[in-house]
Amino acid sequence: MLDMAERSTTEDWSFALLGDAGLLVTIGGSQDRSAVYGLAEVLREQPPVGVVELVCAIDSVLICFDPLVTTAGTLRRAVRDLLATHHSTDVIAPPVVEIQVRYGGMYGPDLPDVAGACGLSEEDVIALHTREPMPVLLIGFMPGFPYIGELPPALHLPRRSTPRQVVAAGSVAIANDQTGIYPSRSPGGWHIIGRTAQSLFDPGRLPPALLQAGDLVQFVRVVED
């Protein structure tokens, strides 16, 4: 059960026009990030006329609309009305997606350095990374790349000073207060602590991305024989 009236008021949100077919709704103040996904869920259940797509980010929802059907002003008023009048709705709990990870060794070459920089053992790093589910904040950088967080404070580290030219597909990495998974081979500057064999992005799958903004990710350690 999500109570939008308790989570936020219309004054907690700002509105900005993006081009002629996008309205960016951003949460302000110290509101919980989950309110973003709550708003998106409400908009999916009761879409204003002319809405064609919703894109969630860390603190905002981009509402893409058909400018031949509605206007940004009309849409803004509709969203404000939803925020002001929608007191409660049944919202499906976000799915918890398990991601199986082989940590350290050839799969996580930065694990020893991460442990040293954090003043922890490698086992401590793994235990913290797998401690509890963490939400997907947004999908970006490349198709299917999830920004997940935030990490326990003990694992907060800046990006690598020198990015790698090649990071293997499935690499699980951390940087700042977040963890991510590289869906495909690419350059990258995050600290690689493990790797998963699960496919994060498949153009032939519907939806192509395994994870969506608002999902919960539970990392699970896999130990090879």
Residue, then its C-alpha position, 0 to 999 in steps of 0.5 A: m500500500l502506497d500513500m502518496a498523500e503521506r509521502s509527498t505534496t505537490e510542493d515537493w515536486s518541480f516540473a520542467l518542459l523537455g523539448d515539445a514532448g517531454l515533461l520532467v517531474t522531479i522530487g525535491g527536499s528530503q523525500d524518499r526516492s521510492a516516491v518517484y516509483g510510486l508516482a510512476e506506478v500511479l501514472r501507469e494505473q491512471p495515465p493522463v490523456g496523451v501520455v505515451e511513455l514513462v522513464c524513471a531516474i534517481d529523483s525524477v520521472l520523465i513523462c513523454f507525451d503526444p503534443l498533438v493530443t495534449t499540452a505540457g500545461t494540461l499534463r502538469r495540472a493532471v499530475r498535480d491533481l493526482l498528487a493532491t487527490h490520490h490518497s492510496t492505491d494498491v501498488i505491487a511490491p517491487p520484484v526482488v531479482e537475484i543476481q548470482v556473482r562469483y567474487g574475487g579472483m579472475y572475476g573480481p580483480d579489484l576486490p583486494d584493492v577495494a578491501g584494502a581501501c575500505g579497511l576491510s577483509e575481502e570476506d567483509v566486502i562480499a558480506l556487505h555487498t550481499r547483505e540485503p536487497m538494493p533498489v535499481l535507481l535507474i538504467g543508463f550509460m548503456p542498454g541495460f546497465p543498472y545503477i543500484g544503491e545505495l551501498p553500505p557506507a563502508l563500501h563507498l569509494p570514488r571511481r578508479s583513477t584510471p579507467r579500464q579500456v575493456v571490462a568484461a560483460g557481466s562484471v559487477a562493480i562499485a563506485n561512489d555509493q552505487t554498484g552496477i553490472y556491465p551488460s556488455r563488454s565496454p570501457g569502464g572506471w568502476h572497481i570490479i569485485g565480481r562477475t555474473a553469468q546472467s544476461l542483463f540485456d537481450p534485444g530478443r527478450l521482452p523487455p530487453a533489460l533484465l532489471q528495471a528502475g524500482d526493482l530490488v536486486q539481491f546479490v548472491r555469492v556463488v562459490e565454484d567447486 
